[in-house]
Amino acid sequence: MEVSVSQFRAQLKDNLAKAKAGQDIVITDRGVPIARLTGVAGADLLEQLEREGLLSAPGAARPAAPDLGQGREADSAISGLLKRLRR
């Protein structure tokens, strides 16, 4: 489906719904194609991988990162991280 830039803007919500449904939308400027809008299936992919048993939800919540605060403790933690990254 081809739409001009002005049509695309005027019907933005409808065009986004069409792209989400799987329709490719080519946006034109004075009849020249300048962009293509397609839907993203990222969330569907995660659900599919979970159904196939290749991915599973975490069993428990991840622990929060330690609060390093300000001062010497934070400085030493950052220094240690930098040393490990430089190896």
A tleap script that builds the chain and sets N, CA, C and O, in Angstrom:
source leaprc.protein.ff14SB
mol = sequence {
  NMET GLU VAL SER VAL SER GLN PHE ARG ALA
  GLN LEU LYS ASP ASN LEU ALA LYS ALA LYS
  ALA GLY GLN ASP ILE VAL ILE THR ASP ARG
  GLY VAL PRO ILE ALA ARG LEU THR GLY VAL
  ALA GLY ALA ASP LEU LEU GLU GLN LEU GLU
  ARG GLU GLY LEU LEU SER ALA PRO GLY ALA
  ALA ARG PRO ALA ALA PRO ASP LEU GLY GLN
  GLY ARG GLU ALA ASP SER ALA ILE SER GLY
  LEU LEU LYS ARG LEU ARG CARG
}
set mol.1.N position { 0.836 -1.163 0.000 }
set mol.1.CA position { 0.000 0.000 0.000 }
set mol.1.C position { 0.888 1.236 0.000 }
set mol.1.O position { 1.835 1.320 0.782 }
set mol.2.N position { 0.594 2.183 -0.859 }
set mol.2.CA position { 1.348 3.440 -0.922 }
set mol.2.C position { 0.482 4.591 -0.448 }
set mol.2.O position { -0.692 4.695 -0.805 }
set mol.3.N position { 1.083 5.463 0.369 }
set mol.3.CA position { 0.395 6.672 0.817 }
set mol.3.C position { 1.371 7.836 0.772 }
set mol.3.O position { 2.573 7.667 0.978 }
set mol.4.N position { 0.837 9.017 0.501 }
set mol.4.CA position { 1.679 10.212 0.510 }
set mol.4.C position { 1.958 10.620 1.961 }
set mol.4.O position { 1.278 10.174 2.885 }
set mol.5.N position { 2.955 11.462 2.140 }
set mol.5.CA position { 3.307 11.922 3.480 }
set mol.5.C position { 2.108 12.593 4.138 }
set mol.5.O position { 1.832 12.347 5.312 }
set mol.6.N position { 1.394 13.437 3.398 }
set mol.6.CA position { 0.247 14.144 3.982 }
set mol.6.C position { -0.868 13.163 4.365 }
set mol.6.O position { -1.488 13.317 5.417 }
set mol.7.N position { -1.127 12.158 3.520 }
set mol.7.CA position { -2.132 11.144 3.863 }
set mol.7.C position { -1.692 10.340 5.079 }
set mol.7.O position { -2.496 10.018 5.954 }
set mol.8.N position { -0.411 10.024 5.118 }
set mol.8.CA position { 0.121 9.246 6.233 }
set mol.8.C position { -0.086 9.987 7.546 }
set mol.8.O position { -0.527 9.399 8.533 }
set mol.9.N position { 0.236 11.290 7.557 }
set mol.9.CA position { 0.052 12.093 8.769 }
set mol.9.C position { -1.420 12.177 9.162 }
set mol.9.O position { -1.770 12.021 10.332 }
set mol.10.N position { -2.267 12.421 8.184 }
set mol.10.CA position { -3.693 12.595 8.468 }
set mol.10.C position { -4.329 11.321 9.019 }
set mol.10.O position { -5.271 11.391 9.808 }
set mol.11.N position { -3.828 10.178 8.615 }
set mol.11.CA position { -4.411 8.899 9.027 }
set mol.11.C position { -3.394 8.064 9.802 }
set mol.11.O position { -3.319 6.846 9.639 }
set mol.12.N position { -2.620 8.729 10.638 }
set mol.12.CA position { -1.519 8.063 11.342 }
set mol.12.C position { -1.987 6.854 12.146 }
set mol.12.O position { -1.401 5.776 12.041 }
set mol.13.N position { -3.018 7.021 12.933 }
set mol.13.CA position { -3.486 5.919 13.788 }
set mol.13.C position { -3.925 4.718 12.940 }
set mol.13.O position { -3.605 3.576 13.269 }
set mol.14.N position { -4.644 4.974 11.869 }
set mol.14.CA position { -5.083 3.883 10.990 }
set mol.14.C position { -3.896 3.195 10.323 }
set mol.14.O position { -3.858 1.969 10.220 }
set mol.15.N position { -2.921 3.996 9.869 }
set mol.15.CA position { -1.743 3.423 9.220 }
set mol.15.C position { -0.932 2.569 10.190 }
set mol.15.O position { -0.416 1.518 9.809 }
set mol.16.N position { -0.819 3.012 11.435 }
set mol.16.CA position { -0.093 2.220 12.427 }
set mol.16.C position { -0.813 0.907 12.710 }
set mol.16.O position { -0.174 -0.131 12.884 }
set mol.17.N position { -2.124 0.952 12.755 }
set mol.17.CA position { -2.903 -0.278 12.977 }
set mol.17.C position { -2.712 -1.247 11.814 }
set mol.17.O position { -2.595 -2.454 12.026 }
set mol.18.N position { -2.679 -0.727 10.586 }
set mol.18.CA position { -2.478 -1.591 9.423 }
set mol.18.C position { -1.089 -2.234 9.459 }
set mol.18.O position { -0.938 -3.416 9.153 }
set mol.19.N position { -0.078 -1.447 9.836 }
set mol.19.CA position { 1.279 -1.991 9.925 }
set mol.19.C position { 1.348 -3.057 11.013 }
set mol.19.O position { 1.984 -4.095 10.829 }
set mol.20.N position { 0.705 -2.807 12.131 }
set mol.20.CA position { 0.688 -3.784 13.225 }
set mol.20.C position { 0.022 -5.084 12.784 }
set mol.20.O position { 0.407 -6.169 13.221 }
set mol.21.N position { -0.978 -4.964 11.917 }
set mol.21.CA position { -1.691 -6.145 11.414 }
set mol.21.C position { -0.885 -6.895 10.350 }
set mol.21.O position { -1.285 -7.979 9.926 }
set mol.22.N position { 0.248 -6.330 9.915 }
set mol.22.CA position { 1.101 -7.028 8.968 }
set mol.22.C position { 1.177 -6.430 7.582 }
set mol.22.O position { 1.872 -6.967 6.720 }
set mol.23.N position { 0.478 -5.331 7.346 }
set mol.23.CA position { 0.499 -4.718 6.025 }
set mol.23.C position { 1.688 -3.766 5.905 }
set mol.23.O position { 1.919 -2.957 6.803 }
set mol.24.N position { 2.440 -3.851 4.813 }
set mol.24.CA position { 3.527 -2.913 4.551 }
set mol.24.C position { 2.950 -1.632 3.973 }
set mol.24.O position { 2.078 -1.667 3.105 }
set mol.25.N position { 3.445 -0.498 4.464 }
set mol.25.CA position { 2.998 0.793 3.973 }
set mol.25.C position { 4.215 1.541 3.441 }
set mol.25.O position { 5.177 1.776 4.172 }
set mol.26.N position { 4.168 1.908 2.177 }
set mol.26.CA position { 5.245 2.680 1.554 }
set mol.26.C position { 4.807 4.137 1.556 }
set mol.26.O position { 3.749 4.481 1.028 }
set mol.27.N position { 5.629 4.985 2.153 }
set mol.27.CA position { 5.323 6.412 2.239 }
set mol.27.C position { 6.047 7.119 1.106 }
set mol.27.O position { 7.245 6.927 0.901 }
set mol.28.N position { 5.295 7.949 0.363 }
set mol.28.CA position { 5.865 8.623 -0.798 }
set mol.28.C position { 5.850 10.134 -0.616 }
set mol.28.O position { 4.997 10.689 0.077 }
set mol.29.N position { 6.807 10.776 -1.252 }
set mol.29.CA position { 6.877 12.238 -1.299 }
set mol.29.C position { 6.874 12.639 -2.762 }
set mol.29.O position { 7.854 12.432 -3.479 }
set mol.30.N position { 5.762 13.215 -3.196 }
set mol.30.CA position { 5.563 13.588 -4.606 }
set mol.30.C position { 5.739 12.378 -5.528 }
set mol.30.O position { 6.334 12.476 -6.601 }
set mol.31.N position { 5.213 11.250 -5.088 }
set mol.31.CA position { 5.239 10.038 -5.892 }
set mol.31.C position { 6.501 9.210 -5.784 }
set mol.31.O position { 6.582 8.127 -6.365 }
set mol.32.N position { 7.499 9.703 -5.042 }
set mol.32.CA position { 8.768 8.983 -4.883 }
set mol.32.C position { 8.775 8.285 -3.527 }
set mol.32.O position { 8.611 8.946 -2.502 }
set mol.33.N position { 8.960 6.972 -3.493 }
set mol.33.CA position { 9.005 6.256 -2.209 }
set mol.33.C position { 10.168 6.743 -1.349 }
set mol.33.O position { 11.304 6.835 -1.813 }
set mol.34.N position { 9.864 7.054 -0.086 }
set mol.34.CA position { 10.920 7.541 0.818 }
set mol.34.C position { 11.082 6.690 2.072 }
set mol.34.O position { 12.129 6.722 2.719 }
set mol.35.N position { 10.043 5.929 2.413 }
set mol.35.CA position { 10.132 5.102 3.624 }
set mol.35.C position { 9.130 3.956 3.544 }
set mol.35.O position { 8.156 3.999 2.792 }
set mol.36.N position { 9.406 2.928 4.350 }
set mol.36.CA position { 8.494 1.787 4.436 }
set mol.36.C position { 8.197 1.553 5.915 }
set mol.36.O position { 9.104 1.545 6.748 }
set mol.37.N position { 6.927 1.364 6.227 }
set mol.37.CA position { 6.503 1.078 7.583 }
set mol.37.C position { 6.009 -0.359 7.637 }
set mol.37.O position { 5.121 -0.755 6.882 }
set mol.38.N position { 6.594 -1.131 8.539 }
set mol.38.CA position { 6.175 -2.514 8.722 }
set mol.38.C position { 5.970 -2.764 10.205 }
set mol.38.O position { 6.535 -2.057 11.039 }
set mol.39.N position { 5.181 -3.747 10.532 }
set mol.39.CA position { 4.946 -4.093 11.929 }
set mol.39.C position { 6.143 -4.817 12.522 }
set mol.39.O position { 6.972 -5.371 11.800 }
set mol.40.N position { 6.218 -4.806 13.822 }
set mol.40.CA position { 7.279 -5.494 14.547 }
set mol.40.C position { 6.658 -6.676 15.273 }
set mol.40.O position { 5.658 -6.522 15.974 }
set mol.41.N position { 7.236 -7.834 15.111 }
set mol.41.CA position { 6.678 -9.046 15.708 }
set mol.41.C position { 7.486 -9.508 16.911 }
set mol.41.O position { 7.498 -10.699 17.222 }
set mol.42.N position { 8.163 -8.586 17.595 }
set mol.42.CA position { 9.020 -8.957 18.723 }
set mol.42.C position { 8.278 -9.629 19.850 }
set mol.42.O position { 8.734 -10.654 20.355 }
set mol.43.N position { 7.145 -9.084 20.264 }
set mol.43.CA position { 6.389 -9.673 21.368 }
set mol.43.C position { 5.846 -11.035 20.963 }
set mol.43.O position { 5.842 -11.969 21.765 }
set mol.44.N position { 5.388 -11.151 19.724 }
set mol.44.CA position { 4.882 -12.433 19.242 }
set mol.44.C position { 5.988 -13.488 19.236 }
set mol.44.O position { 5.735 -14.655 19.535 }
set mol.45.N position { 7.195 -13.087 18.902 }
set mol.45.CA position { 8.315 -14.019 18.870 }
set mol.45.C position { 8.591 -14.573 20.265 }
set mol.45.O position { 8.815 -15.774 20.421 }
set mol.46.N position { 8.577 -13.707 21.278 }
set mol.46.CA position { 8.811 -14.173 22.644 }
set mol.46.C position { 7.747 -15.173 23.075 }
set mol.46.O position { 8.051 -16.199 23.683 }
set mol.47.N position { 6.501 -14.862 22.753 }
set mol.47.CA position { 5.415 -15.791 23.098 }
set mol.47.C position { 5.580 -17.122 22.371 }
set mol.47.O position { 5.345 -18.180 22.955 }
set mol.48.N position { 5.979 -17.078 21.110 }
set mol.48.CA position { 6.171 -18.301 20.329 }
set mol.48.C position { 7.304 -19.139 20.918 }
set mol.48.O position { 7.167 -20.355 21.050 }
set mol.49.N position { 8.416 -18.504 21.272 }
set mol.49.CA position { 9.542 -19.241 21.859 }
set mol.49.C position { 9.160 -19.869 23.191 }
set mol.49.O position { 9.610 -20.966 23.521 }
set mol.50.N position { 8.330 -19.169 23.952 }
set mol.50.CA position { 7.880 -19.728 25.232 }
set mol.50.C position { 6.968 -20.931 25.004 }
set mol.50.O position { 7.076 -21.930 25.715 }
set mol.51.N position { 6.066 -20.847 24.014 }
set mol.51.CA position { 5.177 -21.970 23.696 }
set mol.51.C position { 5.966 -23.192 23.245 }
set mol.51.O position { 5.607 -24.324 23.569 }
set mol.52.N position { 7.050 -22.961 22.491 }
set mol.52.CA position { 7.860 -24.056 21.972 }
set mol.52.C position { 8.825 -24.622 23.021 }
set mol.52.O position { 9.518 -25.604 22.757 }
set mol.53.N position { 8.872 -24.012 24.198 }
set mol.53.CA position { 9.741 -24.493 25.260 }
set mol.53.C position { 11.184 -24.055 25.133 }
set mol.53.O position { 12.048 -24.565 25.848 }
set mol.54.N position { 11.464 -23.124 24.241 }
set mol.54.CA position { 12.835 -22.645 24.061 }
set mol.54.C position { 13.171 -21.482 24.990 }
set mol.54.O position { 14.332 -21.098 25.130 }
set mol.55.N position { 12.150 -20.937 25.612 }
set mol.55.CA position { 12.315 -19.795 26.499 }
set mol.55.C position { 11.348 -19.984 27.650 }
set mol.55.O position { 10.229 -20.456 27.450 }
set mol.56.N position { 11.764 -19.623 28.844 }
set mol.56.CA position { 10.837 -19.738 29.976 }
set mol.56.C position { 10.889 -18.467 30.805 }
set mol.56.O position { 11.904 -17.771 30.848 }
set mol.57.N position { 9.784 -18.183 31.458 }
set mol.57.CA position { 9.708 -17.013 32.333 }
set mol.57.C position { 10.575 -17.261 33.561 }
set mol.57.O position { 10.750 -18.411 33.962 }
set mol.58.N position { 11.117 -16.216 34.163 }
set mol.58.CA position { 11.946 -16.416 35.354 }
set mol.58.C position { 11.123 -16.990 36.500 }
set mol.58.O position { 9.940 -16.683 36.643 }
set mol.59.N position { 11.759 -17.823 37.311 }
set mol.59.CA position { 11.073 -18.439 38.433 }
set mol.59.C position { 10.849 -17.479 39.586 }
set mol.59.O position { 9.887 -17.625 40.340 }
set mol.60.N position { 11.723 -16.508 39.727 }
set mol.60.CA position { 11.610 -15.536 40.828 }
set mol.60.C position { 12.073 -14.178 40.327 }
set mol.60.O position { 12.745 -14.071 39.301 }
set mol.61.N position { 11.709 -13.165 41.055 }
set mol.61.CA position { 12.129 -11.806 40.690 }
set mol.61.C position { 13.635 -11.665 40.881 }
set mol.61.O position { 14.225 -12.270 41.776 }
set mol.62.N position { 14.237 -10.860 40.027 }
set mol.62.CA position { 15.673 -10.625 40.155 }
set mol.62.C position { 15.950 -9.763 41.375 }
set mol.62.O position { 15.183 -8.847 41.673 }
set mol.63.N position { 17.038 -10.045 42.086 }
set mol.63.CA position { 17.353 -9.214 43.249 }
set mol.63.C position { 17.743 -7.805 42.795 }
set mol.63.O position { 18.306 -7.615 41.717 }
set mol.64.N position { 17.433 -6.844 43.630 }
set mol.64.CA position { 17.776 -5.459 43.319 }
set mol.64.C position { 19.284 -5.267 43.416 }
set mol.64.O position { 19.962 -5.956 44.179 }
set mol.65.N position { 19.790 -4.337 42.648 }
set mol.65.CA position { 21.211 -4.014 42.706 }
set mol.65.C position { 21.518 -3.382 44.051 }
set mol.65.O position { 20.688 -2.656 44.598 }
set mol.66.N position { 22.700 -3.648 44.591 }
set mol.66.CA position { 23.034 -3.047 45.889 }
set mol.66.C position { 23.123 -1.526 45.764 }
set mol.66.O position { 23.590 -0.998 44.754 }
set mol.67.N position { 22.672 -0.843 46.796 }
set mol.67.CA position { 22.739 0.615 46.814 }
set mol.67.C position { 24.149 0.999 47.231 }
set mol.67.O position { 24.547 0.794 48.378 }
set mol.68.N position { 24.899 1.558 46.291 }
set mol.68.CA position { 26.287 1.909 46.583 }
set mol.68.C position { 26.400 3.284 47.222 }
set mol.68.O position { 27.423 3.609 47.824 }
set mol.69.N position { 25.373 4.075 47.097 }
set mol.69.CA position { 25.396 5.397 47.718 }
set mol.69.C position { 26.515 6.260 47.167 }
set mol.69.O position { 26.885 6.149 45.998 }
set mol.70.N position { 27.040 7.101 48.004 }
set mol.70.CA position { 28.104 8.029 47.628 }
set mol.70.C position { 29.324 7.748 48.510 }
set mol.70.O position { 29.200 7.151 49.579 }
set mol.71.N position { 30.460 8.167 48.070 }
set mol.71.CA position { 31.650 8.075 48.916 }
set mol.71.C position { 32.545 6.910 48.579 }
set mol.71.O position { 32.558 6.425 47.448 }
set mol.72.N position { 33.313 6.452 49.596 }
set mol.72.CA position { 34.347 5.434 49.403 }
set mol.72.C position { 33.804 4.120 48.874 }
set mol.72.O position { 34.416 3.524 47.987 }
set mol.73.N position { 32.669 3.643 49.391 }
set mol.73.CA position { 32.134 2.355 48.951 }
set mol.73.C position { 31.808 2.385 47.467 }
set mol.73.O position { 32.104 1.437 46.739 }
set mol.74.N position { 31.199 3.473 47.022 }
set mol.74.CA position { 30.846 3.597 45.608 }
set mol.74.C position { 32.102 3.690 44.765 }
set mol.74.O position { 32.187 3.073 43.704 }
set mol.75.N position { 33.078 4.458 45.231 }
set mol.75.CA position { 34.325 4.605 44.483 }
set mol.75.C position { 35.053 3.279 44.344 }
set mol.75.O position { 35.559 2.966 43.266 }
set mol.76.N position { 35.117 2.489 45.419 }
set mol.76.CA position { 35.842 1.220 45.346 }
set mol.76.C position { 35.096 0.224 44.454 }
set mol.76.O position { 35.730 -0.563 43.751 }
set mol.77.N position { 33.768 0.247 44.474 }
set mol.77.CA position { 32.999 -0.651 43.613 }
set mol.77.C position { 33.207 -0.305 42.150 }
set mol.77.O position { 33.358 -1.193 41.311 }
set mol.78.N position { 33.214 0.964 41.849 }
set mol.78.CA position { 33.433 1.403 40.464 }
set mol.78.C position { 34.856 1.089 40.031 }
set mol.78.O position { 35.079 0.656 38.901 }
set mol.79.N position { 35.818 1.304 40.918 }
set mol.79.CA position { 37.211 0.989 40.593 }
set mol.79.C position { 37.377 -0.488 40.292 }
set mol.79.O position { 38.064 -0.863 39.341 }
set mol.80.N position { 36.741 -1.334 41.111 }
set mol.80.CA position { 36.820 -2.773 40.884 }
set mol.80.C position { 36.215 -3.169 39.560 }
set mol.80.O position { 36.753 -4.020 38.852 }
set mol.81.N position { 35.098 -2.553 39.223 }
set mol.81.CA position { 34.446 -2.842 37.938 }
set mol.81.C position { 35.354 -2.437 36.789 }
set mol.81.O position { 35.501 -3.191 35.827 }
set mol.82.N position { 35.960 -1.273 36.869 }
set mol.82.CA position { 36.847 -0.807 35.809 }
set mol.82.C position { 38.055 -1.735 35.666 }
set mol.82.O position { 38.492 -2.010 34.549 }
set mol.83.N position { 38.585 -2.210 36.761 }
set mol.83.CA position { 39.729 -3.145 36.691 }
set mol.83.C position { 39.346 -4.423 35.970 }
set mol.83.O position { 40.114 -4.935 35.156 }
set mol.84.N position { 38.137 -4.951 36.270 }
set mol.84.CA position { 37.689 -6.170 35.608 }
set mol.84.C position { 37.449 -5.951 34.125 }
set mol.84.O position { 37.730 -6.837 33.317 }
set mol.85.N position { 36.937 -4.790 33.754 }
set mol.85.CA position { 36.667 -4.505 32.349 }
set mol.85.C position { 37.952 -4.334 31.546 }
set mol.85.O position { 37.975 -4.620 30.348 }
set mol.86.N position { 39.003 -3.879 32.181 }
set mol.86.CA position { 40.266 -3.640 31.467 }
set mol.86.C position { 41.059 -4.899 31.227 }
set mol.86.O position { 42.011 -4.878 30.447 }
set mol.87.N position { 40.706 -5.986 31.862 }
set mol.87.CA position { 41.462 -7.250 31.704 }
set mol.87.C position { 41.319 -7.798 30.332 }
set mol.87.O position { 41.883 -8.848 30.024 }
savepdb mol mol.pdb
quit
